[in-house]
Amino acid sequence: MSFKCLPKDVTGRIEIFRFGTFYRLISCTYAPGLSGMDLAHGLDESLSTTVSDAEFGTAIRRCHDATRFVDWDTLPMGDAAKAANREWKKKFVLWQRKALEMTGCKNLEELYEDARNSSSRRTKDVYVFFNSNLKKSTEFFSIPDHFPDYREFIVEQPASDEILGQTARAALDAGVRNALPPPRVRGSI
């Protein structure tokens, strides 16, 4: 059984990446049913992977607190949405370049070679961390909950910073490449 909550119950949404010896956390924009990395106004933190679990948890909490909630009515539509998407893509390229500089990697393939990602949601009751799938060479995707590789890590509130840090590390460690769907079961005729 997988974690379920109503979109209105979400109080925080972040993405966590591990690139080599660095963690990179970024807050998200969130509209019910739609979210993405907030490259324009979000909190973007970089930490060494040697930080304590408590320090990591504190950064996770800070990023959740920085989630920017938006109403559907304020989202751009039509040509304005296309222009906003182009601007976001430009900012994402700059975000990736910063990761290349931090790690000393020469290109994105090298950066993502051992990279891991976890998305996290917070409600008033829990923090949930999900593992992810590196399906293309430089793109992470969520794993459908019926896939065998799907993992979720739930921490009940109130949660200590140390437990948040430990749980996020476990979710990152559970990341996979090319997650496969469950095997088909053929019925007998």
C-alpha positions in Angstrom: 0.0 0.0 0.0 1.4 3.4 -0.9 1.1 6.8 0.8 -2.0 8.8 -0.2 -3.0 12.3 0.8 -5.3 14.9 -0.6 -3.5 17.7 -2.5 -4.8 20.3 0.0 -3.1 18.4 2.8 0.4 19.0 1.5 2.3 21.6 3.5 5.7 21.2 1.9 7.3 19.7 -1.3 11.0 19.4 -2.1 13.5 17.6 -4.3 16.7 16.2 -2.9 19.7 15.2 -5.1 22.9 13.5 -4.4 25.7 14.4 -6.9 29.0 12.8 -5.8 29.9 14.3 -2.5 27.2 16.9 -2.4 23.5 17.0 -1.5 21.4 19.6 -3.3 18.0 20.4 -1.9 15.5 22.7 -3.6 12.0 23.8 -2.6 9.1 23.5 -5.1 6.2 25.4 -6.2 3.0 23.6 -5.5 -0.5 23.9 -6.9 -2.9 21.0 -6.1 -1.9 18.3 -8.5 1.1 20.1 -10.0 4.5 20.9 -8.6 8.0 21.5 -9.8 11.4 22.8 -8.7 11.1 26.5 -7.8 14.1 27.7 -9.7 12.8 31.3 -9.7 12.2 32.0 -6.0 12.9 28.7 -4.2 15.4 27.8 -1.5 18.3 25.9 -3.2 20.8 24.5 -0.7 24.0 22.6 -1.2 25.6 20.5 1.5 28.5 18.0 1.8 27.4 14.4 2.1 29.5 14.3 5.3 27.0 16.6 7.2 25.4 15.1 10.2 21.9 13.6 9.9 20.7 16.4 12.1 22.2 19.1 9.8 20.7 17.4 6.8 17.3 17.2 8.5 17.5 20.9 9.4 18.1 21.7 5.7 15.2 19.4 4.7 12.8 21.2 7.1 14.0 24.6 5.9 13.3 23.7 2.2 9.9 22.3 3.1 9.1 25.6 4.8 10.1 27.4 1.7 7.6 25.6 -0.6 5.7 28.2 -2.6 2.0 27.5 -2.9 0.2 28.9 -6.0 -3.4 29.0 -7.1 -4.4 27.4 -10.4 -5.9 30.8 -11.3 -2.5 32.5 -11.2 -0.7 30.0 -13.4 0.1 31.3 -16.9 -1.9 29.9 -19.8 -1.3 29.5 -23.5 1.6 31.5 -24.9 2.4 32.9 -21.4 2.8 29.3 -20.2 5.1 28.4 -23.1 7.2 31.5 -22.3 7.3 30.6 -18.6 8.4 27.1 -19.5 11.2 28.4 -21.7 12.4 30.6 -18.8 12.3 27.7 -16.4 14.3 25.6 -18.8 17.0 28.3 -19.0 17.1 28.5 -15.2 17.4 24.7 -15.1 20.4 24.7 -17.4 22.1 27.2 -15.0 21.1 25.0 -12.0 22.8 22.0 -13.7 25.9 24.1 -14.5 26.2 25.0 -10.9 26.1 21.3 -10.0 28.8 20.6 -12.6 31.0 23.3 -11.0 30.4 22.0 -7.5 31.3 18.4 -8.4 34.0 19.1 -11.0 32.2 16.9 -13.5 32.9 17.7 -17.2 29.4 17.0 -18.5 25.9 16.0 -17.5 26.4 12.3 -18.2 29.3 12.3 -15.7 27.3 14.3 -13.2 24.3 11.9 -13.3 26.4 8.7 -13.5 26.0 8.0 -9.8 23.4 10.7 -9.0 20.4 10.0 -6.9 17.1 11.8 -6.3 14.3 11.7 -3.8 11.1 13.8 -3.8 9.5 14.6 -0.5 6.1 15.8 0.7 5.1 17.0 4.1 1.7 17.1 5.6 0.7 18.1 9.1 1.0 14.4 10.1 4.0 13.0 8.2 7.1 13.6 6.1 7.3 11.2 3.1 10.3 10.5 1.0 10.1 8.7 -2.3 12.9 7.0 -4.3 13.2 7.7 -8.0 14.2 6.2 -11.3 17.0 7.5 -13.5 15.3 6.4 -16.7 17.2 8.6 -19.2 20.8 9.5 -18.8 20.1 12.8 -17.1 16.4 12.7 -16.0 14.8 11.4 -12.9 11.2 10.1 -12.8 8.9 9.0 -10.0 8.3 5.3 -9.8 4.7 4.2 -10.0 3.6 2.6 -6.7 2.8 -0.8 -8.4 6.4 -1.2 -9.6 8.6 -3.6 -7.6 11.3 -0.9 -7.2 8.9 1.6 -5.6 9.9 2.7 -2.1 8.4 5.2 0.3 9.8 6.3 3.6 7.4 7.8 6.1 8.3 9.7 9.2 5.5 10.7 11.6 5.4 14.2 12.9 6.8 15.5 15.1 10.1 14.3 13.6 13.6 15.1 14.8 16.0 16.6 12.3 18.3 13.5 12.8 15.5 11.1 11.8 14.6 13.3 8.8 18.3 13.2 7.6 18.5 9.4 8.1 15.3 8.8 6.2 16.3 11.1 3.3 19.6 9.2 3.0 17.7 5.9 2.9 15.4 7.2 0.2 18.4 8.4 -1.9 20.1 5.0 -1.5 16.9 3.3 -2.7 17.1 5.1 -6.1 17.2 2.9 -9.1 18.1 3.0 -12.9 15.5 1.8 -15.4 12.8 0.6 -13.0 10.8 -2.1 -14.6 7.0 -2.7 -14.3 5.8 -5.8 -12.5 5.9 -8.9 -14.6 2.7 -9.7 -16.6 0.8 -12.6 -15.2 -0.9 -14.7 -17.9 -4.0 -16.4 -16.9 -4.8 -20.0 -18.1 -7.5 -20.5 -20.7 
